[in-house]
Amino acid sequence: MLNPNLDEIQLSKEEYERYSRHLILPEVGLEGQKRLKAASVLCIGTGGLGSPLLLYLAAAGIGRIGIVDFDIVDSSNLQRQVIHGTSWVGKPKIESAKNRILEINPNCQIDLYETRISSENALDIIKPYDIVVDGTDNFPTRYLVNDACVLLNKPNVYGSIFRFEGQATVFNYEGGPNYRDLYPEPPPPGMVPSCAEGGVLGILPGIIGVIQATETVKIILGKGTTLSGRLVLFNALEMKFRELKLRPNPVRPVIEKLIDYEQFCGIPQAKAEELQRQMEMQEMTVLELKQLLDSGADDFLLLDVRNPNEYEIAKIPGSVLVPLPDIENGNGIEKVKELLNGHRLIAHCKMGGRSAKALGILKEAGILGTNVKGGITAWSREVDASVPEY
């Protein structure tokens, strides 16, 4: 309802005081504040991006906010997901978010959807809202949210982050491009590391999330120039913004219905291939590795393929570091051959994925090895709790 009947919207005396700095802005004023109160916004995710944008949308006076999330608060979230607090660790994120939002602005109506958004429920969840803000971190959900917004003709305020870089734009607004114009095809599974693998500067989602909140408010107010047709790229290390033009692709496929987005992004095939690799690859548990280390055996090389900065955080005794990128570019293969010196190879990483990939590359070079299931994370949880978990 981006064109509500403003005569039906009233502000209380408390709201006049709360929004006074908006009311004196000519671009907002009483009419604009009523528009904000009449608006409804759905936020997909309460993570790094969802946290700041929810805080600022609530503070701005959005009347109805929907939140979709099925995760619980983890201590590793607190570095960047500022809507959550330490006391909420282990509890549902949507409850944590609602609690914080109502502390900021008790005038907001909060709708909670503690579920994974899917092709079966997306249209029903999104339909009641004026604007959708995408705070997700995976390709299947981004395509799903995009296609649902196209089918329902809803603006989709998009953001994404990785390490020190972020991007933001507005999709499907006033004839502008949608997500499929930016990414016609998803990347191969595993090509783009997750934040859990690659890391992210905690401040970065705050910047991108606030940009998303700003665009949402501008759409509601009908003021300014939105990012529709423009993709903003931000590099935090360089403190630089760049802008790319986006245009609708005249030959893009017509979106007629929601599909299986896991299948579209190749996830089932990738999982099947990973399962096949695991079946073909020798594995050992961290408890078996501990027994081997305690036995005093010296006929093996324990290879750590994480990055050097991760090795500084925590390491398994006796391990030798050869980072996966070095193995991928070929330089590390020769180093592994030298280190092996006829011994058997055991490899690990943080959780087992990168070491499996390294062993696959080494296998092609004629070097067979055993993968440690769960990596150093499992070592910390099952063997030595003094080893930091990150």
N, C-alpha and C positions, 0 to 999 in steps of 0.2 A: 504494500500500500504506500508507494512512493508519492502519491498525490492524495493524501488523506483529507477528510473534512476537518479543517483546523478549528472550526467553531465548536466541535465536540471535545476538543482537547483543552484541558484546563491545568494550570500550574498552581500548586499550593503555595502558601506564603514561604514555607521552608524551601521549596524548589526555586522560588524567585531569588532567595538568598544564595542557595547552592550554586545556581547557574549565573550569578550576576556578571561574571567576567565574559560569559557568552552573550548575555543580553545586551551589553553595551557595545558589542561588535556589530556594526551595520550589516555585515555579511551573514550574521546569524540572527540576532535580535529575537523578539518574542516569537515570530513566525517560525524561524529556524529551530528554536528550542522545542516548539510544539512538534515540528517535523521529527526531531530526534526522539521525542517521547512516543510518537505514534509509530515509529519504525520498529521493524523486527529483523534481527540479524542472527544467522546460524553460523557458529564457529565449529569447524571440523578439527578437533584435536585441542588439547590443553597442554601442549608441550612448549618447546622453546618459542615458537611463533604465537601460539594461542595465548600464552601467559600475558605478554605485554598488551596484545591487542584487546583481550578481554578486560584487562584493568582499565585501559583508556576508553573503551566503548562504554563501560559502566559509568566511569567518571563523567563522560560527556553527556549522559542522560538517555542512552538508548532504552526505550521502554520495555522491549522484550528481547531477551537473548537466549538462544538455544545453544546447547553444548553437547557435542557428540564425542565420547571417549569411553574406552573400556579398560584402560590401564590403571595401575596403582602407582602411587608416588614412590620413587626409589631415591635413595640418597644421592645417586649420581645425577639425578635430575636437577638438584638444587643449585648447581653451578650456573644454570641459565633459565630454568623454569620458575620465574620469580613470583608466580601466583601461589606457589606451594611453599609450605614451611616445614621445618624439621618435625614438628609434632604430627604431621600428616603422613610421614613415611609409612608405607605399608597399607595405606587407606586409598579408596578410589579417588582418582584425580578430579572427576566431575564434582564430587562432594567437597573436596578441598577448594576447587575453583568457586563453587557457589558460595561457600562460607566467606571467602575473601571478597567476592564481588558485593555481597550484601553488607559487608563491613564498609566498603567504599560508598555504596549507594543502595540503600534499602528500598528505593523506589523502583528498582528493576524487577521485572518478572523473569525468573530463570527457569527454563525448561531443560530437563536433563534426559539424555539418551545414552544410557550406559550399555552400549552395544557397538559392535563393529559395523560400520556402514558398508552396505553391500548392494548388489544389483537388485536384491529382493526388497530392501527397505528404503533405499535412497530417495526415491521419488516421494514416498509418503512423508519422510522426515523433512525433506527440503521444501516441499510445496507450500507450507504455511508462512514461509519467511520471505522478506523482501530481497535480502542480499545474503549471499553465502561467502564466508571467508575461509579459504583453504589453508589450514595450518598443518597439513599432513607431511609425511617424510618418505613416502614411497610412491613409485610410479603407478601401480595398479589403482590405488585410491585416487590419485590425481586425475587419471583418465576417467574414472568413475564419476567423480565430483563434476568434472568438466562436462561430460556428456549429459548428466542429469540436469545441470544448469541450462544447457542448450535446449533440452527437451522441454523444460519448464520456463524458459526465457527469463532466467535469473542472472543478475550480475555475479561474477565469480572473482573475488579479490584474492589474488595469488601471491604467494611468497615462497622462497626456498633458501636454504642455507647449507654451507659446507665449509668447514675449517675457518677461513678468514673472509669468505666471499658469500654474498647473498644477492638475490634478485627479486624484483617485485613488479607486478603489472595488474591490470584489470582486464579480465576476459569477458566476452559475451555481453558487452554493454553498448547499446545504441548502434548496433550493426558492426561493432568492432570484432577483432579476431578472437579466437578461443585457443585453448591449450594445444589443440591439434595443429594449429597453424605454427606454433612455436616448435612443437615436437610431434611431427607426423607419425613417427614410429618410436617405440620405447627402445632404450639401449639394451644390449644383451644383459641378462641377469648377472649380477656380480661385478659388472664393469664399473659402476659408480659405488664406491664404498659408503657404508652407513656412517653416521656420526660416531657410533660406538667403535668403529674401526679406524676412521680417519680423524676423529676429533672435531671440535668446533669451539671457537672463541665464545665464551659465555655471553659477552656483550652483544655479539652480532645479531642473534635473533631479536634482541630488544630493538635494534635499529630497524630491521626489516619488519618486525611486527608492528611497530609504531607507524611505519609507512603504510602498512595495510589498514591500520585503524584510521589514519588520515584520509585515505582514499574512500573508505566506507562512509565516513562522516560527510565528505564532499559530495558523494553520490546522493546521500539523503537530503542534504541541503540544496543540491542543484547548483552549487557554486564552484567556481574555479575550473581548471582543466584537469581531467583525470588522466591516469596512466593508460587508458585504453589506446591501443595502437603504439604504445611505447613500453619497452622493457628497460627498467633501471637496473644496472649492475653496480654493485658496491664492493670495493676492496678495502677492508678495514686496515690492513697493514700499510697500504699506500694512502689511506684516507682519500680515496678518489671515487667519484661517481661517473659512470658512463651511461649512455642511452642508445638503445637500438630501436629502429622503427620496426613495427610489426604490422603486417597487412593480412587480411583474410585471403586464404588460398582459394582461388576461384574453382579449382578442380578437386578440392578436398572431398572425401566421401561424405554423403549426407548421413547424419546421426538419426537413426529411426527408432532405436531401442537400446536399452542397456544390455551389455554382453558379459561374458565371463572374462573379467579383466586380468585375473591371474593367468588365464590361458593366453590372452592377448599379449601379455608381457613375458610370456615364456617361462613362467614360474614352475608349473608342473613338470615341464620337460627338464628344466634345470635341476629340480629336486630329484627327478628320476636318474639323471646323469650323475648327480652327486651320490645318490644311493648306490649306483652301480660302481662308482669309483671307490666308495667305502667298502663294498663287498670285495672288490679286487685288491684293495690296499690293506696291508696288515695294520692292525691297531693294537694299542695297549692302554690300560687305564693308568691313572696317576698312582694308584696303589701298587700296581705291578711295577711301575717305574721306581717307586720308593723301595720296594723289595730288591730290585736290581741294584740300586745305588747302595743300599745297606749291605749288600753281599760283598761289596768290594771289587766287583768285576770291572775289568778295564779293557774289555774287548769291544767297546762301542763308543760312538761319538754322539753326544746329546746336542743336537743342533737347534738353536733358537733363531727363528726367521722373522722376529718382530723388528721394529725400528729401533735405532740406538737409544732414543729418548725413553722408550718403553723398557728397554733393558736396564736403564738406570733406575727406573721405578721399582722393579722387582725382577728377580731371576731365580731359576732353579739351580741349586749347587752343581757345579761341574759342566754347566751348559756353555756352548761356544756360539757367539753371535755371527750370523751371516744373513743380513736382511733380505727379505723376499725380493725387493727391487733389484738387488745385485744378482740374485739367481735368475730373475727374469731377463736381465740384459746380458747374461752369459758370463760375466766376470766372476760371479759367486760360484758357478759350477766348478771351475778349476780350483777355487779355494777349498771347496768341499772335498774334492778328490784328494787334495794334498792333506787335508785334516784327517780324512778317513784312514789312510795308510793301511788299507786292508781290513779295517774294523767294520762292524755293522753300524748302520745309521738309524738313529731315533730322532725324530723332529717334533718340535712343538711351537706354538705361537700363543696368542691370548686365549682363544677358544677352540682352536683346531682347524679353522677354515683355511687360513693362510699357509699353515704347515702342510695341509693336504695338497694345496695348489703347488707348493714348492716341491713336494715329493713327486707330483705328476710331471713337473718339468725335469726333475732329476732322473726320473724313470726313463724319459726319452733319451737322456744322455748315458743310459746304461747303469744308473745308480739306484738300487732298490733300498727302501727304508720302511720304517714303522712309524705311524703317526700316533701322537699322544692325545687321546680323546679328552676334549674339554680344555686342553692347554693349561696355561699357568693359572687360569681362573679356577679350574677344578683342583689344581694343586693347592691353592690357597684355601679352598672350601673343605677339602677332604684330607689333606696331608699336613699342611703347615699354615695355621691361621695367622702367624706373624708376618707372612708374605702379603704385602698390600694388594688389595683388589681394586682395580681401577676401571 
